[in-house]
Amino acid sequence: MITRSRFSLSFLVLTLLFLTGCIDGGHDDSPGTTDPEPPVPPSVNPFLADSIAPIAHHNSAQTDSVDIAGPAGPTERLDEVGGGLSYQHLGPAHFGLAISPQYPDSSRVIWSNGGDRISKLDYETLAVIDELLLPVAGDPAWAPLSAAAADQEIATMDSLLGLDLANQGLALGGKYFGEGLSGVYYLLSADNVLYVGGSDSLLAYADITAGVQKSKIKLRDEWQKPAGIGGNFVTANITYDGWICTVTDEGWVVLVKPDFSEYHAIQMLGSEIAPAHNQKMIDEGNRPGSASWVRNGPAIDEDGGIYIPSLEHMHKVVWDGTRLSTDPADGAWVAQYNNGTGIGTGATASLMGYDGEDQFVVITDGDEVMNMLLFWRNEIPADWQQLDGTLDRRIAGQVRADIGNDSADAVQTEQSVVVGGYGAFVVNNAPASFPSPLFERFPSLLAGFAGRDPAITPHGIQKFEWDPVAQELREAWVNTEISSANSVPVISTASNLIYTVGARNNEWTLEAIDWDTGASAFHYVTGSYRYNTLFSGLFLDEEGRVIHTTAYGILRYERFPTE
């Protein structure tokens, strides 16, 4: 069900003023009124590909929001036979996709980096143009996963429930997703080069023949990490002056020129504990990358601010065009957040606020029941008083994100906070139950592989909103029924809808949710494990169709925005 938070009387008055249009920003659908101006989007980074989907979280600010319209329903069942779904096998562990700029003939391609190959697809048909296979070093028996073999594994997953489904998912997780976060994060540059962070290098993939859509692809260059920089690369972004930004799980921030001719590096404050921490977590049986000192990517603003969450702190590192700095005199800062779980935030940093608005960095924290957190991005207002229960004066908002369950004792997410305007949206990835105690150690794998089982399906989504008048973060709404099992949602600010992948009645679905109210707008039933996102992100393509990678491939919902 959808519930609203218990607001103070002053906020009820403000709400009435918004609804009656007495304060700008209200949404009044009555005749003769006009909708408010859309949220101010992040500045376009000119060094990212000129497309709607150039990077994992859509833009350098990592907001997972786009300003084009998406489909508006109605609810229906879609399949490949009837033309409602287009699917292409790619192989395992493709966590994202990037849409290229236009080639000279106006065509585009889609790039995707996976566990056993780099893929380049025709944008219109999803046909594979070329694949660059990534064999496992030292394994003479290695072979890329075929479509037929994937179909067998999909059929097995579709036939199981409960403990059998969970065990099979755990086996597949160990087979395909056991090597941490290296190779997950990527970006596509304005000149159509795909940059991917390897464990100890930065890799650049490009067309063999530049400017030719049907060209085969090549590994253009590999930039090896210098010996003095510790840890594995786990992130990728790009500054607004064109430097590839990656961060290691031991807290090194590295900027590399796109042609790999020069680099700058700096160690995050406090990261001297990272090597011992990371090794301790591995020794305790955690998957590499799952509880590292840094395990999420940076958000970057147009002024050189690089925002990175570490184990229990949010960091701002500053790039001035010639050097990196962690010095407060240059505008850098570090702020502590709650970390009751001991493994830190599961969220990539997202930026909120532009063009004269209040400006924040947004994450969820590491408490057993996570909190939604807003940090002042630049100078803290002079009259700002530290909030009760917070660990740092820089925290502008801290609200329990229990997804509508006041008695919850554990709620966490592994997704970036999705930001649109002053709204911040979070999903629950905690399984409804565990088929055996073993899986309490692997809740993410359970939600990822077995999330369509009704006994396991995570439920609940929640939106928070910053009130710039009262200078306060509050819950806007919570929906305890909708599932967003494991995907990274996307907001269409033009359609005022959130799109995510969930489950209903033992079938996978695409869910569309009203951004203002949290109510279900419509859903598409897809059914099979073939269409499970497995923690990948959703995108809209250039025509407004929803598209995302899946357990073994890429899926496009052939439904366009309606007028």
C-alpha positions in Angstrom: 0.0 0.0 0.0 1.0 3.6 -0.3 1.3 5.7 2.9 2.4 9.2 3.6 4.7 10.2 6.4 3.5 11.9 9.6 4.1 15.5 8.8 4.2 18.4 11.2 1.4 21.0 11.2 3.7 23.5 9.5 4.4 21.1 6.7 0.7 20.4 6.3 0.2 24.1 5.8 3.1 24.3 3.3 1.6 21.3 1.5 -1.8 23.0 1.2 0.0 26.1 -0.2 1.8 23.9 -2.7 -1.4 22.2 -3.8 -3.3 25.4 -4.2 -0.5 26.9 -6.2 0.3 29.6 -3.7 3.9 28.5 -3.7 5.8 27.9 -6.9 6.5 24.2 -7.6 3.1 22.8 -6.9 1.6 20.3 -9.2 -2.1 21.2 -10.0 -3.9 19.2 -12.5 -7.1 21.3 -12.4 -8.4 22.8 -15.6 -6.8 26.1 -16.6 -3.5 25.6 -14.8 -0.1 24.7 -16.2 2.5 22.2 -14.9 5.5 23.6 -13.1 8.8 23.9 -14.8 10.7 20.6 -14.9 13.6 20.0 -12.5 16.9 21.5 -13.5 19.0 18.7 -14.8 22.8 18.3 -14.2 25.0 20.1 -16.7 25.8 18.1 -19.8 29.3 16.8 -19.8 30.7 17.5 -23.3 33.2 14.7 -23.0 30.6 12.0 -22.6 29.0 10.5 -25.7 26.2 12.7 -27.2 23.4 10.2 -26.4 20.8 9.6 -23.7 22.9 6.8 -22.2 26.6 7.4 -22.2 27.5 6.1 -18.7 26.2 3.7 -16.1 24.2 6.2 -14.0 23.2 8.4 -17.1 25.4 11.4 -16.3 28.5 12.5 -14.4 26.3 13.6 -11.5 25.1 9.9 -11.2 21.4 10.9 -10.8 19.8 8.1 -12.9 17.3 10.6 -14.3 16.6 11.6 -17.9 14.5 14.4 -19.3 12.9 12.6 -22.2 9.5 10.8 -22.1 9.1 7.1 -21.7 6.2 4.7 -22.2 2.9 5.4 -20.4 1.3 1.9 -20.5 -1.2 0.3 -20.3 -0.5 -2.8 -18.3 0.1 -5.8 -20.6 2.0 -9.0 -21.0 4.9 -8.7 -23.5 6.9 -11.4 -25.3 9.4 -11.8 -28.1 6.9 -13.6 -30.4 4.4 -10.8 -30.4 6.9 -8.1 -30.9 6.6 -6.5 -27.5 10.2 -7.5 -26.5 13.4 -7.5 -28.4 16.2 -9.6 -26.9 19.8 -10.4 -27.9 22.1 -12.9 -26.2 25.4 -11.3 -25.0 26.8 -13.6 -22.3 26.9 -13.3 -18.5 27.7 -10.3 -16.3 26.7 -7.4 -18.6 25.8 -4.8 -16.0 25.1 -1.9 -18.3 25.0 -0.4 -21.8 26.1 2.8 -23.5 24.5 4.3 -26.6 27.0 5.8 -29.0 26.9 9.3 -30.6 25.7 9.3 -34.2 28.0 8.1 -36.9 28.5 10.1 -40.1 25.5 8.2 -41.6 23.3 9.1 -38.6 23.3 5.5 -37.3 24.2 4.5 -33.7 25.5 1.4 -31.9 25.1 0.1 -28.3 28.2 -0.9 -26.4 28.2 -3.3 -23.4 31.0 -4.8 -21.3 30.5 -8.2 -19.8 32.1 -11.1 -18.0 33.4 -12.8 -21.1 33.1 -10.2 -23.9 32.9 -6.6 -25.1 29.8 -6.4 -27.4 28.9 -3.8 -30.1 25.3 -4.0 -31.3 23.3 -2.3 -34.0 21.1 0.3 -32.3 18.0 -0.3 -34.5 18.0 -4.1 -34.5 20.1 -5.2 -31.5 22.0 -7.5 -33.9 25.6 -8.1 -32.8 28.0 -6.2 -35.0 31.1 -7.5 -33.3 32.4 -9.1 -30.1 35.8 -9.0 -28.5 36.1 -12.1 -26.3 37.8 -11.9 -23.0 39.3 -15.3 -22.2 40.2 -16.2 -18.7 44.0 -16.1 -18.3 45.6 -19.5 -17.8 42.4 -21.5 -18.4 42.8 -23.6 -21.6 39.3 -25.0 -21.2 37.7 -21.5 -21.3 35.0 -20.9 -23.9 32.5 -18.0 -24.2 29.0 -18.9 -23.0 26.8 -19.7 -26.0 23.2 -18.7 -26.4 22.2 -22.4 -26.2 24.0 -22.9 -23.0 22.4 -19.7 -21.5 19.0 -21.0 -22.6 19.6 -24.2 -20.6 20.5 -22.3 -17.5 17.5 -19.9 -18.0 15.1 -22.9 -18.3 16.5 -24.4 -15.1 16.0 -21.2 -13.2 12.5 -20.8 -14.5 11.6 -24.4 -13.3 12.7 -23.9 -9.7 11.3 -22.3 -6.5 12.4 -21.9 -2.9 15.7 -23.4 -1.7 16.3 -25.1 -5.1 16.0 -21.8 -6.9 18.3 -20.1 -4.3 20.9 -22.8 -4.5 21.0 -22.6 -8.2 21.3 -18.9 -8.1 24.1 -19.1 -5.6 25.9 -21.5 -7.9 25.5 -19.1 -10.9 26.6 -16.2 -8.8 29.8 -18.0 -7.9 30.3 -19.0 -11.5 29.8 -15.5 -13.1 30.0 -12.8 -10.4 32.7 -13.9 -8.0 35.5 -11.5 -9.0 34.4 -8.3 -7.3 33.6 -5.0 -9.0 36.4 -4.7 -11.6 35.0 -4.3 -15.0 31.5 -3.3 -13.9 31.8 0.5 -14.3 32.3 2.1 -17.7 31.7 5.2 -19.8 31.5 6.0 -23.5 33.3 9.2 -24.5 32.3 11.8 -27.0 34.6 10.2 -29.6 33.0 6.8 -29.2 35.6 5.1 -27.0 34.5 2.7 -24.3 36.5 3.0 -21.1 36.3 0.2 -18.6 38.1 -0.2 -15.3 39.9 -3.4 -15.0 41.4 -4.7 -11.7 44.7 -3.0 -12.2 44.3 -1.1 -15.5 42.1 1.1 -17.4 41.0 -0.3 -20.8 39.9 1.6 -23.9 37.9 -0.1 -26.6 37.2 1.5 -30.0 36.2 0.9 -33.6 39.1 -0.4 -35.8 37.9 1.9 -38.5 36.8 5.1 -36.8 33.5 6.6 -38.0 32.2 3.3 -39.5 29.2 1.8 -37.8 29.8 -1.7 -39.0 33.5 -1.7 -38.0 34.9 -4.4 -35.9 36.2 -3.4 -32.5 39.6 -3.4 -30.8 41.4 -2.9 -27.5 42.8 0.5 -28.4 45.0 0.9 -25.3 45.5 -0.4 -21.8 46.8 2.0 -19.1 48.5 0.0 -16.3 48.2 1.2 -12.7 51.6 2.4 -11.4 53.1 0.4 -8.6 52.6 3.1 -5.9 48.8 3.1 -6.3 47.1 0.5 -4.1 43.9 -1.5 -4.8 41.7 -2.5 -7.7 39.9 0.0 -10.0 36.2 -0.3 -9.3 34.7 2.9 -10.8 34.6 5.1 -13.9 33.5 8.7 -14.6 34.9 11.7 -16.5 35.6 15.3 -15.4 34.1 18.2 -17.2 37.5 19.0 -18.7 37.9 15.5 -20.1 40.0 13.4 -17.7 38.9 9.8 -17.1 38.3 9.4 -13.3 38.6 6.1 -11.6 38.9 5.2 -7.9 40.5 2.1 -6.3 38.9 0.0 -3.6 41.8 1.2 -1.3 41.0 4.8 -1.8 43.2 6.2 -4.5 41.6 8.7 -6.9 43.2 8.6 -10.3 42.7 10.9 -13.3 44.0 9.8 -16.7 44.1 11.6 -20.0 41.9 9.9 -22.6 44.9 9.1 -24.7 46.6 7.6 -21.6 49.6 10.0 -21.9 49.4 11.5 -18.5 47.8 10.9 -15.1 47.3 12.4 -11.6 46.6 10.5 -8.4 45.9 11.2 -4.8 45.1 9.1 -1.7 41.8 9.8 0.0 42.1 10.9 3.6 41.9 8.0 6.0 42.6 5.4 3.4 45.7 4.1 5.1 43.4 1.6 6.8 42.0 0.3 3.5 44.4 -2.5 2.6 44.0 -4.2 6.0 40.2 -3.7 6.1 39.8 -5.1 2.6 41.9 -8.2 3.4 40.0 -8.7 6.7 36.7 -8.7 4.9 37.9 -11.2 2.3 39.4 -13.4 5.1 35.9 -13.4 6.7 34.4 -14.8 3.5 33.1 -11.7 1.8 33.1 -11.6 -2.0 35.9 -9.2 -3.2 34.4 -5.8 -3.7 31.3 -6.4 -1.6 32.7 -4.8 1.5 35.7 -2.9 0.4 36.8 0.5 1.8 35.6 2.0 -1.4 32.9 0.1 -3.3 30.9 2.7 -5.1 31.7 5.2 -7.9 32.2 9.0 -7.7 29.9 11.7 -8.8 31.5 14.7 -10.5 30.3 18.3 -10.8 31.2 20.9 -13.4 33.5 22.7 -11.0 35.9 19.9 -10.4 34.3 18.4 -7.3 34.7 14.6 -7.1 32.4 13.0 -4.5 33.2 9.5 -3.2 31.8 7.5 -0.3 34.2 5.4 1.6 33.6 2.9 4.4 32.1 5.5 6.8 32.8 8.9 5.3 31.7 11.0 2.4 34.7 12.7 0.6 35.0 15.6 -1.7 38.2 15.7 -3.6 38.9 18.7 -5.8 40.4 18.9 -9.3 41.4 22.3 -10.4 42.5 21.3 -13.9 46.1 20.8 -13.0 46.1 18.9 -9.6 44.0 16.9 -7.2 43.5 18.1 -3.7 42.1 16.9 -0.4 42.9 20.2 1.3 39.9 22.1 2.9 41.6 25.3 1.7 40.8 24.2 -1.8 37.2 23.3 -1.0 37.7 19.6 -0.2 36.1 18.0 2.8 35.4 14.7 4.6 32.2 14.0 6.6 31.4 11.0 8.7 28.1 9.0 8.4 26.5 6.3 10.5 27.8 2.7 9.8 26.1 0.3 12.1 26.6 -2.6 9.7 30.4 -2.1 9.5 30.4 -2.3 5.7 29.4 1.2 4.7 27.0 2.5 2.2 25.8 0.4 -0.8 25.0 3.6 -2.8 27.0 5.4 -5.4 27.0 9.2 -4.6 24.4 11.2 -6.5 24.2 15.0 -6.9 21.2 17.1 -6.2 20.6 20.8 -6.9 21.7 23.2 -9.7 21.6 26.8 -10.9 21.0 28.6 -7.6 19.2 25.7 -5.9 20.4 24.2 -2.6 23.2 21.7 -3.6 23.8 18.3 -2.0 25.5 14.9 -2.3 23.1 12.1 -1.7 23.6 8.5 -0.4 22.1 6.1 2.0 24.2 5.3 5.0 25.5 2.0 6.5 23.1 1.6 9.5 21.2 -1.7 9.8 18.1 0.3 8.9 19.6 2.7 6.4 19.1 6.5 6.5 18.7 8.8 3.5 21.5 11.3 3.8 22.0 14.7 2.2 25.4 16.5 2.6 25.9 20.1 1.8 28.0 20.0 -1.4 29.9 23.2 -1.0 30.0 25.7 1.8 27.8 24.9 4.8 25.3 27.8 5.4 26.7 30.0 8.2 23.6 29.7 10.4 23.3 25.9 9.9 22.9 24.0 13.2 24.1 20.4 13.3 21.1 18.0 13.2 20.4 15.8 16.2 21.6 12.2 15.7 24.1 13.1 12.9 27.9 12.7 13.1 28.8 15.8 11.1 27.5 19.4 10.7 27.7 18.9 6.9 24.8 16.6 7.0 21.8 18.6 5.8 19.2 15.7 6.1 19.1 12.3 7.7 15.9 10.4 7.7 15.3 6.7 8.5 14.6 4.8 5.2 12.7 1.9 6.6 10.4 1.5 3.5 7.3 2.0 5.7 8.1 -0.5 8.4 8.5 1.3 11.7 9.6 -1.9 13.4 12.1 -3.0 10.8 15.5 -3.9 12.2 17.4 -4.3 8.9 16.8 -2.5 5.6 19.6 -1.9 3.1 20.0 -1.3 -0.6 22.7 -2.0 -3.1 21.5 0.7 -5.5 22.4 4.3 -6.1 19.9 6.8 -4.8 17.9 8.0 -7.8 17.6 11.8 -7.8 15.1 14.0 -9.7 14.8 17.7 -8.7 14.7 17.8 -4.9 13.4 14.2 -4.8 15.5 11.2 -3.7 14.2 7.7 -4.3 15.4 4.5 -2.8 14.5 0.8 -3.1 14.5 -2.1 -0.7 16.7 -5.1 -1.8 16.2 -7.1 1.4 14.5 -10.5 0.6 11.1 -11.0 2.2 12.5 -14.3 3.7 15.4 -16.6 3.5 15.0 -20.3 2.4 17.9 -21.3 4.8 20.2 -19.4 7.2 23.0 -19.7 4.7 21.4 -17.0 2.5 21.3 -14.5 5.3 25.0 -13.9 4.4 24.1 -13.5 0.7 21.0 -11.3 0.6 22.0 -9.5 -2.6 22.6 -12.8 -4.5 19.2 -14.0 -3.2 17.4 -11.0 -4.4 19.3 -11.0 -7.7 18.8 -14.5 -8.8 15.7 -15.6 -6.9 13.8 -12.4 -6.5 10.8 -13.5 -8.5 9.9 -16.2 -5.9 6.9 -14.7 -3.9 8.4 -16.0 -0.7 11.7 -14.1 -1.4 10.7 -11.1 -3.5 11.8 -7.8 -1.9 9.1 -5.2 -1.6 9.0 -1.5 -1.0 10.1 1.8 -2.5 10.4 5.2 -0.8 10.8 8.8 -1.9 12.2 11.6 0.2 12.1 15.3 -0.7 14.1 18.4 0.3 12.0 21.3 1.3 14.0 24.5 0.4 11.7 26.7 2.4 11.8 24.8 5.7 15.4 23.6 4.9 14.4 20.1 5.8 14.5 16.6 4.3 11.2 14.7 4.7 9.6 11.5 3.5 7.3 12.2 0.6 5.7 8.8 0.2 6.3 5.1 0.6 4.8 2.1 -1.3 5.2 -1.2 0.5 3.7 -3.4 -2.2 5.8 -2.7 -5.4 8.9 -4.7 -5.9 12.2 -3.4 -7.3 14.0 -6.6 -6.7 17.6 -5.8 -7.9 17.6 -3.2 -10.7 18.8 0.4 -10.7 15.7 2.4 -11.5 15.5 5.4 -13.8 13.3 8.5 -13.6 11.8 10.1 -16.7 11.2 13.7 -15.5 9.3 14.3 -18.8 6.8 11.5 -18.1 7.0 11.9 -14.3 7.5 8.2 -14.0 10.0 5.9 -12.3 10.8 2.7 -14.2 12.2 -0.4 -12.5 12.2 -4.2 -12.8 10.4 -6.1 -10.1 8.3 -9.3 -9.7 4.6 -10.2 -9.3 3.1 -13.6 -8.8 6.3 -15.5 -9.5 7.0 -13.5 -12.7 9.5 -10.8 -13.6 7.9 -7.4 -14.5 8.7 -3.9 -15.6 7.2 -1.5 -13.2 6.2 2.2 -13.8 5.5 4.3 -10.7 4.1 7.8 -10.4 7.0 10.1 -9.2 4.6 12.4 -7.3 2.5 9.8 -5.5 4.2 6.5 -5.5 1.2 4.8 -7.0 1.7 2.1 -9.7 1.1 3.7 -13.1 1.2 0.4 -15.1 3.4 -2.7 -15.5 4.6 -5.1 -18.2 4.7 -8.8 -17.3 7.7 -10.6 -18.9 7.9 -13.7 -16.8 11.1 -15.5 -17.4 14.5 -15.3 -15.7 15.8 -14.3 -19.2 14.6 -10.8 -18.5 16.0 -10.4 -14.9 18.2 -7.3 -14.6 20.6 -8.9 -12.1 21.5 -5.5 -10.6 22.0 -3.7 -13.9 20.5 -0.3 -14.6 17.5 0.7 -16.7 17.8 3.3 -19.5 15.6 5.0 -22.0 16.8 4.9 -25.6 16.7 7.8 -28.0 13.1 7.1 -28.8 12.0 6.7 -25.2 11.8 2.9 -25.1 13.0 1.2 -21.9 16.2 -0.9 -22.4 18.5 -2.8 -20.0 20.9 -5.7 -19.8 19.7 -9.0 -18.3 21.1 -12.2 -16.8 22.6 -13.1 -20.2 21.7 -10.5 -22.7 20.1 -7.2 -23.5 16.3 -6.4 -23.6 14.3 -3.6 -25.1 10.6 -3.1 -24.5 9.1 -2.1 -27.8 6.7 0.4 -26.4 7.1 4.1 -27.2 6.0 7.2 -25.4 2.4 8.2 -26.2 1.3 11.7 -27.0 
